[in-house]
Amino acid sequence: MESNTIRSSSPKSGYSATVEMFLDIDGVRHDVSHMGPEFIILAQPVNYPPCEGVVGLTVDGRLKQWPVRLPDGISQVASRVRTAKAA
C-alpha cells in the first residue's frame, strides 16, 4: 500500500519575520499592504498627483529604502499604484 504522506527535508522552525512596508511622500508616511515589481498597494488609498517618494521595507528591524516615481499619481479609486525608478 502506498502512502500519501509528503515528507519535507527541511525542519520546521516556527520562525515568522516581522515585516513593515511604507511609502513616504514629502515626509508623510503611508502604510503599504502589498508590494511587487513596479507597483504598491496602500493600506488606505489617498489622492496624490504624479510625484516622487520613498518606499521603505523593514524586515526584522532592518530597513531598506529606495526612491520611486509615481508616474500616474495615487487615486483613492484605484488600489494599485504604479511605481518607476526615480531619476
N, C-alpha and C positions, 0 to 999 in steps of 0.2 A: 504494500500500500504506500502511495506517495504522500508526502507531507506538503501542505500548502504554506508552511512557515517560511518567511523571508528572514534570512539572517543578515545582520549588519556587522561589518568588520570593524566599525568604529564604535568606541564606547560612548554611552550617553553621559554627558557631563552635567546637564541641567543648567547650563550657563545661558543667560539671556543678556545681550548687550543693552545698555541704556543709550537711546538714540534721540536726538533733538535736531530739528531742521527749522530754518527760518530764512526769511527774505528781509533784508534791511534796505529801506528806501529813505534817503535823507534823514537817517537817524531814527526812523520809525520801524520797529521790528514786527513782522507779520509771521505767524506760525505757518509752517508748510506741512501739509498732511501727506503728500506724496511727491516723489521726485523721480525723474527719469531723464534720459538723454534729450536735451533741448526742451524740457518742459518742467513745470512745477504745478502743484495744485495747492492753493491756500486753504487753510482750515476755515477761515472766514473771508470770503471774497470781498474785495473793495474795488473802487473805481480809481484808476490812475491812467494818465496819458502815457504814450511811449516815453521811456526813461531808462536810466541805468540804476542798478542796485548791487547788493552783495548777497550771495547765497552762503549760508553757513550750515555746516553739518558737524554735530558733536556726537562722537561715539565714545562711550565710557570716559567722558571728561576731556577727550582730545578734540580740539576744534580745528576744522579746516574751513577756509573761506575762499571764495573766488568771485571776481566781479562779473556781472552779466548785463546784457542789454535786454530790455523788454520791448522788442520792436513793435508789438501790437498793443502795448499797454496792458492794463488789467481791467476786466469788466466783471461786475457782480453777477451777470447772467451767464458767463462762460466759466466753467470750473477750471479748464486747462489754460495755463499761461505759458505762451511760447517764450523761451529764452534763447539768447545767442551769445557768443563770446564777445566780451567787451573789448573795445579798441585799446 
